[in-house]
Amino acid sequence: MKSRIPLDSSIFFPFRNLSLRCQGYLVNWDVQRKVWDHLFGKEMFKVDFADTSIIITEPYFNFTSIQESMNEILFEEYQFQSVLRTNAGSLSAHHYFHTNPKELCCLVVDTGFSFTHIVPYCRSRKMKEGIRRINVGGKLLTNHLKEIISYRQLHVMDETHVINQVKEDVCYVSQQFYKDMEIAQQKGEENTVMRDYVLPDFSSIKKGFCKPREEMVFSGKYKTGEQILRLVNERFAVPEMLFHPSDIGIQEMGIPEAIVHSIQAMPEEMQPHFYQNIVLTGGNTLFPGFRERLEAELRSLAPAHLPVSILMPENPITYPWEGGKLLAQNPDYEEMVVTRDDFEENGHCVCEEKFDV
């Protein structure tokens, strides 16, 4: 009996391994094979891949050479029975339309590790003329935070994992940037933005954490042997890059402007539907205040007579994965995939015809 990637036994692999990509595109196939060997190992999945279908995501406008290499590895090396290559945003859109069957349009804002994409969908079909990409993602934010801390306090350029955790634990999106900047310049307890972060020593402290404000020492030094990072305006200045990339010299639009630019590329009669159905996905949306700030800025940029509505899923990171589960149960799923027999007979051209990526 062929496995169709059902429910929790599904094999859905987001095409986002951190160490294998350059600007979001896979560049190291040798290391990628090792990752897949581990992931697809018999110890993890008790299935026969010759009778299994796989859904795998890739970036928008992926290079043909990467797509062809992926086809060959999945079909010829791992011998999957069938493959569906798609974008994470398409799975998010499928999830949204499945949950909201009366809606015809949605705009997926996917801000993840390497970059941010804004993609309009109509009846689960992406509107390519409206796709916008911003070259700002979680990796850039972490690297910028490393540079700031290394310049001001402690050399941490080699501590990507630790500083990424600092970013996730301490940073937030400011609702009033200049007001927060004024607060960050205050001294002592009047500086309500200031936080002290205890770095891990991987011995007694396995994971870093933010000190409770009532335990912070505002003058002098801590008597414990803990290594402390004092974070002030970095907390909100780093996520601000999602809204104003020009702050660090990246001459691109921020997310609110890119959303408006994307929607304006759509037919006028469809634009109200996109403003009312904006879906947030990706890890950067988890910054406290992200949704509120985006909604406020969109409200100021959008036409006054059009309502703006933004959906923040319960888990914006796994939202596409959940869409993949739903897609695998779709009665039309067999029509979307390319089988190994089709690939062996027709080669890469059949994938180009089937996969709209």
Beta strands, then each sheet from edge to edge (+ up, - down):
strand 1: 12-13
strand 2: 21-22
strand 3: 25-26
strand 4: 53-57
strand 5: 82-86
strand 6: 105-111
strand 7: 116-122
strand 8: 125-126
strand 9: 132-134
strand 10: 195-198
strand 11: 209-210
strand 12: 228-231
strand 13: 278-281
strand 14: 310-311
strand 15: 338-339
sheet 1: 1+ 4+ 5+ 15-
sheet 2: 2+ 3-
sheet 3: 8+ 7- 6+ 13+ 14+
sheet 4: 8+ 7- 9+
sheet 5: 11+ 10- 12+
end
